[in-house]
Amino acid sequence: MALKQETRDKLKTVATPTIMTALFKRGLRNQWIQDVRRINPAAGTMVGEAFTLRYMPAREDLNDLSVFRDRAHPQRKAVEDCPPGCVLVMDSRKNPRAASAGSILISRLMVRGVAGVVTDGGFRDTPEIEGLAIPAYHNRPSAPTNLTLHQAIDINVPIGCGDAPVFPGDVMVGDAEGVLVIPAQIADEIADEAVEMTAYEDFVTEKVLEGSSILGLYPATDEQSLVDFKAWRQAKGR
């Protein structure tokens, strides 16, 4: 199910906590990728469909530097095959003791038009990644090559990343807070609801900063809150 451009644009305007609440309303409680953070804040919000790479524990006789001579090596192939507009999501077993990738591979993803990259492990060359215009999320910096501990084994299969299930084609959203996963089949409705929720939250924030109590306002249990919100939307063009 291809991500609509309209949905992509809407998701870039809403915060991940708002989306998480919309997911929670639908009974989805495990969509937040735990313990990852953005390396390069200037790269902006990340939205795109998941293209996955799975690592398993490395076995020493299968993971020396010569494996990178193979053009079909899963890590290298994932970097070349991840479609533009998608997000490369890596299952590194929540193990940042060896890098999932480095600045050269992430630069290649960037120039190919990939929308972002996420690992629940670590990246190397983070000073260089800080200057790239592609959102990149990891647990912490890690200089050792991935071959030290990780063997790239599967491309575009269901994975776990930071304890969250990620299926190919799911919609990944990342901002300054972190990264979440939206099941592909509900991405449109989640985007629509999150835009509406954001409008009300902006209204509430304004009222609270003016001195209003949250009681009856957040949530809107007082009818007057909805009346005031309607007037606010008209005035703001929201």
ABEGO torsion letter per residue (X at the ends): XBBBAAAAAAAAABBAAAAAAAAAAAGBAAABBBGBBBABAAAEBBBEBBBBBBBBBBBAAABBAAAAABAABAAAAAAAABBBGBBBBBBAGGBAABBABBAAAAAAAAAAGBAEBBBABBBBGAAAAAABABBBBBABBBABBAAAABBBABBGBBBBBGGBBBBBGBBBBBBAAEBBBBBAAAAAAAAAAAAAAAAAAAAAAAAAAAGBBABGAOBBABAAAAAAAAAAAAAAGX
